Amino acid sequence: MADDKREAAMPVNEDPKALAELLWGLRKPRTRGPRPAFDLAQLADTAVKVADAEGLEAVSMHRVAAELGLTKMALYRYVNGKTELVAIMIEAAVGTPPDLSGATGWRAKLEEYARRLSATWRRHPWLPSITVGDRVMGPRETGWSERALSALADTPLTERERLDAVMLVSHHIRASHPAATIQGTQTWTNGSAAPIMRDLLLLNADLFPLLATTVATPSATTTREFGLHALLEGLEHTITQRTRDNGDE
């Protein structure tokens, strides 16, 4: 079990070059030894099922090997360790990049992107916390950003500004994801501590009158909905102003 705990704490991007070769199909197949009984997709799907059911901490080389009827050492014929296992899990879990062509206008397309991203993270609650930081992404995950960028292709924003806008939307969805309560980002509204904090604030309303009023008042919108609306309103203002400055209206 000590080995499993150590594996769960390993960084996602331990060897960027090796991960790139694995995720983008650049790794040369091994020619020695018995022919693999499974492919990477089966390996990834098995690990994803474990993570979905029991959390990412339950995923280990030993556990996944056992689920497939292999020894832990046999699993190293497919991946070089837990880091690569997590990488192919991410690529499998994110799924096919969303088709945003059914939405009209950049704002509707980004809203659809946000809905799809939120839905994917609800299906796989462990994804938001593991898809952060400086790391190599696979073609599927990269495709999500490409599709979101395409929503802003006809706007007067620069290429870098479009990427920044997409990242702002993604970061907001991550921060307002239910699993974010584990990291304390939604203290006042969700999570196991929220009811306790609400009661404490109401009992001490004389010290914290604004927060006490806030937690006692039901909200008509979720944090995700309000934040996304505010973010896109600001982006729309910038795009409209930039369009006017460029004389396109």
C-alpha positions as CSV (number, residue, x, y, z in Angstrom):
1,M,0.0,0.0,0.0
2,A,2.9,2.3,0.6
3,D,3.9,2.0,-3.1
4,D,0.3,2.8,-4.1
5,K,0.3,6.0,-2.0
6,R,3.6,7.0,-3.5
7,E,2.3,6.5,-7.0
8,A,-0.8,8.6,-6.3
9,A,1.3,11.5,-5.3
10,M,3.5,11.4,-8.4
11,P,3.5,14.4,-10.7
12,V,1.7,14.2,-14.0
13,N,4.5,15.5,-16.2
14,E,7.6,13.6,-15.0
15,D,9.1,13.1,-18.4
16,P,7.6,15.5,-21.0
17,K,9.4,14.0,-24.0
18,A,8.3,10.4,-23.1
19,L,4.7,11.6,-22.5
20,A,4.6,13.3,-25.9
21,E,5.8,10.2,-27.6
22,L,3.2,8.1,-25.8
23,L,0.2,10.5,-26.2
24,W,0.9,11.5,-29.8
25,G,1.6,8.0,-31.1
26,L,5.4,8.6,-31.6
27,R,6.6,5.8,-29.4
28,K,8.1,2.9,-31.2
29,P,6.3,-0.4,-30.2
30,R,8.3,-3.0,-28.3
31,T,9.4,-5.9,-30.4
32,R,10.6,-8.2,-27.7
33,G,8.6,-10.3,-25.3
34,P,5.1,-11.6,-25.6
35,R,2.5,-9.8,-27.7
36,P,0.4,-7.4,-25.5
37,A,-3.0,-8.7,-24.6
38,F,-4.5,-5.2,-24.3
39,D,-4.1,-1.9,-26.0
40,L,-3.6,1.5,-24.4
41,A,-7.3,2.4,-24.8
42,Q,-8.4,-0.6,-22.8
43,L,-5.8,0.2,-20.1
44,A,-6.9,3.8,-19.9
45,D,-10.6,3.0,-19.8
46,T,-10.0,0.5,-16.9
47,A,-8.1,3.1,-14.9
48,V,-10.7,5.8,-15.6
49,K,-13.5,3.5,-14.3
50,V,-11.5,3.0,-11.0
51,A,-11.0,6.7,-10.7
52,D,-14.7,7.5,-11.4
53,A,-15.9,5.0,-8.8
54,E,-13.3,5.5,-6.0
55,G,-11.3,8.6,-6.8
56,L,-7.9,9.1,-8.3
57,E,-6.1,8.0,-5.2
58,A,-7.4,4.5,-5.8
59,V,-5.6,4.3,-9.1
60,S,-2.2,2.6,-9.0
61,M,-0.2,0.4,-11.3
62,H,-0.9,-2.6,-9.0
63,R,-4.7,-1.9,-8.9
64,V,-5.1,-1.4,-12.7
65,A,-3.0,-4.5,-13.4
66,A,-5.2,-6.6,-11.1
67,E,-8.3,-5.2,-12.8
68,L,-6.9,-6.5,-16.2
69,G,-5.7,-9.8,-14.8
70,L,-2.0,-8.8,-15.2
71,T,0.9,-8.5,-12.8
72,K,2.2,-5.1,-12.0
73,M,5.4,-5.8,-13.8
74,A,3.4,-6.8,-17.0
75,L,1.8,-3.4,-16.9
76,Y,5.1,-1.8,-17.6
77,R,5.0,-3.2,-21.1
78,Y,2.3,-0.6,-21.8
79,V,3.3,2.5,-19.7
80,N,6.5,3.4,-17.9
81,G,4.8,4.2,-14.6
82,K,1.9,6.0,-12.8
83,T,2.7,9.3,-14.5
84,E,2.1,7.8,-18.0
85,L,-1.0,6.0,-16.7
86,V,-2.5,9.2,-15.5
87,A,-1.7,10.9,-18.8
88,I,-3.5,8.3,-20.9
89,M,-6.4,8.4,-18.4
90,I,-6.8,12.1,-19.0
91,E,-6.8,11.7,-22.7
92,A,-9.4,9.0,-22.5
93,A,-11.7,10.8,-20.1
94,V,-11.8,14.2,-21.9
95,G,-13.3,12.4,-24.9
96,T,-13.8,13.9,-28.4
97,P,-13.5,17.7,-28.6
98,P,-16.9,19.3,-28.7
99,D,-18.5,20.4,-31.9
100,L,-19.5,24.0,-31.5
101,S,-20.8,24.6,-35.0
102,G,-24.4,24.3,-33.9
103,A,-24.2,27.5,-31.9
104,T,-24.4,30.9,-33.5
105,G,-21.9,33.6,-32.6
106,W,-18.8,33.5,-30.5
107,R,-20.6,34.0,-27.2
108,A,-23.1,31.1,-27.7
109,K,-20.2,28.9,-28.8
110,L,-18.2,29.7,-25.7
111,E,-21.2,29.0,-23.6
112,E,-21.6,25.6,-25.2
113,Y,-17.9,25.0,-24.7
114,A,-18.4,25.8,-21.0
115,R,-21.4,23.5,-20.7
116,R,-19.6,20.6,-22.4
117,L,-16.5,21.1,-20.2
118,S,-18.6,21.2,-17.0
119,A,-20.5,18.1,-18.1
120,T,-17.2,16.2,-18.7
121,W,-15.8,17.2,-15.4
122,R,-19.1,16.1,-13.7
123,R,-18.7,12.6,-15.3
124,H,-15.1,12.5,-14.1
125,P,-14.8,14.6,-10.9
126,W,-11.0,13.9,-10.6
127,L,-10.2,15.6,-13.9
128,P,-10.2,19.3,-12.9
129,S,-7.5,18.8,-10.2
130,I,-5.2,16.8,-12.4
131,T,-5.4,18.9,-15.6
132,V,-3.4,21.8,-14.3
133,G,0.1,23.0,-14.4
134,D,2.9,22.8,-17.0
135,R,2.4,19.5,-18.7
136,V,2.2,17.7,-22.1
137,M,-1.4,17.2,-23.3
138,G,-2.6,14.7,-25.8
139,P,-4.4,15.5,-29.1
140,R,-7.9,15.1,-27.7
141,E,-7.3,17.4,-24.8
142,T,-5.5,19.9,-27.1
143,G,-8.5,19.7,-29.4
144,W,-10.8,21.2,-26.7
145,S,-8.7,24.4,-26.7
146,E,-8.6,24.4,-30.5
147,R,-12.4,24.2,-30.7
148,A,-12.9,27.0,-28.1
149,L,-10.4,29.2,-30.0
150,S,-12.4,28.7,-33.2
151,A,-15.3,30.4,-31.5
152,L,-13.3,33.6,-31.4
153,A,-11.7,33.3,-34.8
154,D,-13.8,36.1,-36.3
155,T,-13.4,38.6,-33.5
156,P,-10.9,41.5,-33.5
157,L,-9.0,40.0,-30.5
158,T,-5.4,39.0,-31.1
159,E,-4.4,35.4,-31.1
160,R,-3.0,35.6,-27.6
161,E,-6.1,37.4,-26.3
162,R,-8.3,34.7,-27.7
163,L,-6.2,32.1,-25.9
164,D,-6.4,34.1,-22.7
165,A,-10.2,34.4,-23.1
166,V,-10.5,30.6,-23.5
167,M,-8.3,30.1,-20.4
168,L,-10.4,32.5,-18.4
169,V,-13.6,30.5,-19.2
170,S,-11.9,27.2,-18.5
171,H,-10.4,28.5,-15.2
172,H,-13.8,29.7,-14.1
173,I,-15.5,26.4,-14.8
174,R,-12.7,24.7,-12.9
175,A,-13.1,27.0,-9.9
176,S,-16.8,26.6,-9.8
177,H,-16.8,22.9,-10.3
178,P,-18.3,21.0,-7.3
179,A,-15.0,19.2,-6.6
180,A,-13.4,22.7,-6.0
181,T,-15.1,22.7,-2.6
182,I,-12.4,20.3,-1.5
183,Q,-9.8,23.1,-2.1
184,G,-12.0,25.6,-0.2
185,T,-13.0,27.8,-3.2
186,Q,-16.7,27.7,-2.4
187,T,-16.7,28.0,1.3
188,W,-19.9,30.0,1.6
189,T,-22.1,28.0,-0.8
190,N,-21.1,24.4,-1.1
191,G,-19.2,21.6,0.5
192,S,-19.3,19.9,3.9
193,A,-18.3,23.1,5.8
194,A,-20.9,25.3,4.2
195,P,-23.8,24.6,6.6
196,I,-21.5,25.0,9.6
197,M,-20.2,28.3,8.3
198,R,-23.7,29.4,7.5
199,D,-24.8,28.8,11.1
200,L,-21.8,30.5,12.5
201,L,-22.4,33.6,10.4
202,L,-26.0,33.8,11.4
203,L,-25.1,33.5,15.1
204,N,-22.5,36.2,14.6
205,A,-24.5,38.4,12.3
206,D,-23.5,41.5,14.3
207,L,-19.9,40.9,13.4
208,F,-20.4,39.8,9.8
209,P,-23.7,41.4,8.7
210,L,-23.0,41.3,4.9
211,L,-22.0,37.7,4.8
212,A,-24.8,36.7,7.1
213,T,-27.3,38.3,4.8
214,T,-25.7,36.7,1.8
215,V,-25.8,33.1,3.1
216,A,-29.4,33.5,4.4
217,T,-30.6,34.6,0.9
218,P,-31.3,31.9,-1.7
219,S,-29.6,32.5,-5.0
220,A,-31.4,32.4,-8.3
221,T,-28.3,31.4,-10.2
222,T,-25.3,29.2,-9.5
223,T,-21.8,30.5,-9.0
224,R,-20.9,29.0,-12.4
225,E,-23.8,30.7,-14.2
226,F,-23.2,34.1,-12.7
227,G,-19.5,34.0,-13.1
228,L,-19.7,32.9,-16.7
229,H,-22.2,35.6,-17.5
230,A,-20.1,38.3,-16.0
231,L,-17.0,37.0,-17.7
232,L,-18.6,36.9,-21.1
233,E,-20.2,40.3,-20.6
234,G,-16.8,41.8,-20.1
235,L,-15.4,39.9,-23.1
236,E,-18.3,41.2,-25.2
237,H,-17.6,44.8,-24.2
238,T,-14.0,44.4,-25.2
239,I,-14.8,42.8,-28.6
240,T,-17.5,45.5,-29.3
241,Q,-15.1,48.3,-28.4
242,R,-12.3,46.8,-30.4
243,T,-14.6,46.4,-33.4
244,R,-15.6,50.0,-33.2
245,D,-12.0,51.2,-32.9
246,N,-11.2,49.2,-36.0
247,G,-14.0,50.9,-37.9
248,D,-15.8,47.6,-38.6
249,E,-19.2,49.0,-37.7
